[in-house]
Amino acid sequence: MLFVSLFAAFVPARVVGEMTSIGTLFAFILVCIGVWIMRKKMPELQRAFKTPMVPLVPILGIFVCLFMMVFLPMDTWIRFIGVDVNRYGYFISYTELNIGHLGNGTDNRKGMRIARYTSLALCALLIIVGFLHQYTVGFDNDRTLLYVALGFAVVHLVRICEKNLEGRNRKHNYY
């Protein structure tokens, strides 16, 4: 409650609205993908409601949400990707701290590799979007958002590299 109050007091309503919009649209995209995958992978599963015309409806839902997301300002994309980079960084750190120490190969699972690659892709995307935003506003203008985006990306890239090196050292018993 205190965090939400402080957030509402210091963040402009436009920014809060745009972040809510992009987050909600992204959640709808994930739901459309989930409906599509579940219908394909688990067709026998009992459902209270069955989405009609799968995969057409989920594909149209994904395209409509992406279409609306494209027209949000570039700084909203930087904030959104920055939040995702932080979320993935936390997920990887938390998972490796609580699962990776088991030494039974769980840190080399397919899911962890996908999470690492996704985190790398999000870092690259954050850098690209940061430069695109700076290009649209001009490189002579305020560069704060660019520096924040680059800072997030570099910190998480360093963290990912550390985790990969730790995993290799653990794999080869260098400790």
C-alpha positions in Angstrom: 0.0 0.0 0.0 2.8 2.4 0.9 4.7 1.5 -2.3 1.6 2.1 -4.5 1.0 5.4 -2.8 4.5 6.6 -3.3 4.5 5.4 -6.9 1.2 7.3 -7.6 2.6 10.4 -5.9 5.8 10.7 -7.8 5.2 9.1 -11.2 3.2 11.0 -13.8 -0.3 9.6 -14.7 0.7 9.3 -18.3 3.6 7.0 -17.5 1.5 4.9 -15.2 -1.2 4.6 -17.8 1.2 3.6 -20.5 3.0 1.0 -18.3 -0.4 -0.4 -17.4 -1.4 -0.6 -21.0 1.8 -2.3 -22.2 1.8 -4.8 -19.3 -1.9 -5.7 -19.8 -1.5 -6.1 -23.6 1.6 -8.3 -23.0 -0.4 -10.4 -20.5 -3.1 -10.9 -23.2 -0.5 -12.0 -25.7 0.7 -14.6 -23.2 -2.8 -15.8 -22.6 -3.4 -16.2 -26.4 -0.1 -18.1 -26.7 -1.1 -20.3 -23.7 -4.6 -21.0 -25.2 -3.0 -22.0 -28.5 -0.3 -24.2 -26.9 -2.7 -25.9 -24.4 -5.2 -26.7 -27.2 -2.4 -28.3 -29.2 -0.5 -30.1 -26.4 -3.5 -31.1 -24.2 -6.6 -31.5 -26.4 -8.2 -34.1 -24.1 -8.1 -31.7 -21.1 -11.6 -30.8 -19.7 -12.3 -27.1 -20.0 -15.2 -25.0 -18.6 -14.9 -22.8 -21.7 -13.5 -23.7 -25.1 -12.1 -21.0 -27.3 -13.6 -21.2 -30.7 -11.6 -21.4 -34.0 -8.2 -22.1 -32.5 -5.5 -21.2 -33.7 -7.2 -18.3 -35.6 -8.6 -16.5 -32.5 -5.3 -16.6 -30.6 -3.3 -15.5 -33.6 -5.6 -12.6 -34.2 -5.4 -11.7 -30.5 -1.6 -11.7 -30.6 -1.6 -9.5 -33.7 -4.2 -7.0 -32.3 -2.3 -6.7 -29.0 1.0 -6.3 -30.8 -0.5 -3.7 -33.1 -1.7 -1.7 -30.1 1.6 -2.1 -28.3 3.6 -0.8 -31.3 1.9 2.6 -31.0 3.0 3.2 -27.4 5.9 5.6 -27.0 9.4 4.4 -27.1 10.2 5.3 -23.5 7.3 3.0 -22.4 9.1 0.2 -24.3 12.3 1.0 -22.5 10.6 0.9 -19.1 8.8 -2.3 -20.0 11.9 -4.1 -21.3 13.8 -2.9 -18.3 11.3 -4.4 -16.0 11.4 -7.6 -17.9 15.2 -7.7 -17.8 15.0 -7.2 -14.0 12.3 -9.9 -13.7 14.4 -12.4 -15.7 17.5 -11.5 -13.8 15.7 -12.1 -10.5 14.2 -15.4 -11.8 17.6 -16.7 -12.9 19.3 -15.7 -9.7 16.5 -17.1 -7.5 16.3 -20.3 -9.4 20.0 -21.0 -9.5 20.3 -20.1 -5.8 17.5 -22.5 -4.8 17.8 -25.2 -7.4 21.3 -24.9 -9.1 23.2 -25.8 -5.9 21.7 -29.3 -5.9 24.4 -30.5 -8.3 22.1 -32.8 -10.2 22.1 -31.0 -13.5 19.1 -28.8 -12.8 21.0 -25.7 -13.6 21.6 -27.0 -17.1 18.0 -27.9 -17.8 16.4 -26.8 -21.0 14.2 -24.3 -19.1 17.3 -22.6 -17.5 19.0 -22.4 -20.9 15.9 -20.8 -22.4 15.7 -18.4 -19.5 19.4 -17.4 -20.0 18.9 -16.9 -23.7 15.7 -14.9 -23.2 17.5 -12.7 -20.7 20.3 -12.1 -23.2 17.8 -11.3 -25.9 16.0 -8.9 -23.6 19.3 -7.2 -22.7 20.1 -6.8 -26.4 16.5 -5.5 -27.1 16.9 -3.0 -24.2 20.1 -1.6 -25.7 18.5 -1.4 -29.2 15.3 0.3 -28.0 17.4 2.7 -25.9 19.4 3.8 -28.9 16.2 4.0 -31.0 14.6 6.3 -28.5 17.6 8.5 -28.3 17.7 8.6 -32.1 14.1 9.8 -32.2 14.5 12.5 -29.6 18.0 13.5 -30.9 21.4 12.7 -29.4 21.8 16.3 -28.3 18.8 16.1 -25.9 18.6 14.5 -22.5 20.3 11.1 -22.4 19.1 9.9 -19.0 16.8 7.2 -20.3 19.5 5.9 -22.6 22.0 5.7 -19.7 19.5 3.9 -17.5 18.7 1.4 -20.3 22.4 0.8 -20.9 23.0 0.5 -17.2 20.3 -2.1 -16.7 21.5 -4.1 -19.7 25.2 -4.0 -18.8 24.5 -5.0 -15.1 22.4 -8.0 -16.2 24.9 -9.0 -18.9 27.6 -9.1 -16.4 25.4 -11.1 -14.0 24.5 -13.6 -16.7 28.2 -14.0 -17.6 29.1 -14.6 -13.9 26.4 -17.3 -13.7 27.6 -19.0 -16.8 31.2 -19.0 -15.6 30.1 -20.3 -12.2 28.1 -23.1 -13.9 31.1 -24.1 -16.0 33.4 -24.1 -13.0 30.9 -26.2 -11.0 30.6 -28.5 -14.0 34.3 -29.1 -14.2 34.9 -29.2 -10.4 37.2 -26.2 -10.3 36.1 -25.2 -6.8 
